[in-house]
Amino acid sequence: MITWEDFEKVDIRTGTIVEVNDFPKARKPAWQLTIDFGAEIGIKKSSAQITAHYSKEDLVGKQILAVVNFPPKQIANFMSECLVLGVADESGDIVLVTTERKVGSGERMQ
């Protein structure tokens, strides 16, 4: 088990997807996302294996939750700067964790 203090170290923020690009070098189908986390954190990039449920057009403007304080991770020729959160459905495809209502970009999960 982890402590409450351990959990508080994980910085989960709301972000708004502002750009989506193809990621042909990924081993599994994925999009390259550019996400706005507001003035304090700014713009971060991430790779997400969410092509089964989301087209590029579906994603632009969508608000998501992501961990923003992991170190960057090299994925093929792309540097992922945050971890977009999702849950696998019954077929194993990822469904994004989103906000129920629109909130400010960069808001910390409480």
C-alpha positions, 0 to 999 in steps of 0.5 A, a space after each residue: 500500500 502507498 501512503 497519502 503522502 506518496 499519492 500527493 507526489 503524483 501531479 495529475 492535471 487537466 489538459 486540453 488537447 490542442 493538436 493531434 498527429 500521426 505516429 507512424 513509428 510507434 509499435 502499436 497504433 498511437 497518436 502524438 498529442 500536444 496538450 495545453 496544461 495552462 500558464 503554470 505548466 504550459 504545453 506538453 507532448 504525449 503519445 497515446 494508444 487511443 486510435 481505436 476509439 478516437 479520431 484526430 478530429 474527436 480529440 482536438 479540444 477534448 479535456 483529459 487528465 494526465 500525470 505531468 511530473 514523470 520524467 520525459 520518456 523516449 518512444 521511438 523518435 518522439 519524446 513523451 513529456 506526460 502520461 495521459 490517463 485511460 482505462 481499458 475497455 472489455 476489448 483492451 482498447 483505451 478509453 480516456 479519463 476526462 472531466 465531467 464538465 469543462 474546467 480550467 487547463 492545468 487544474 490539479 486533481 483533488 
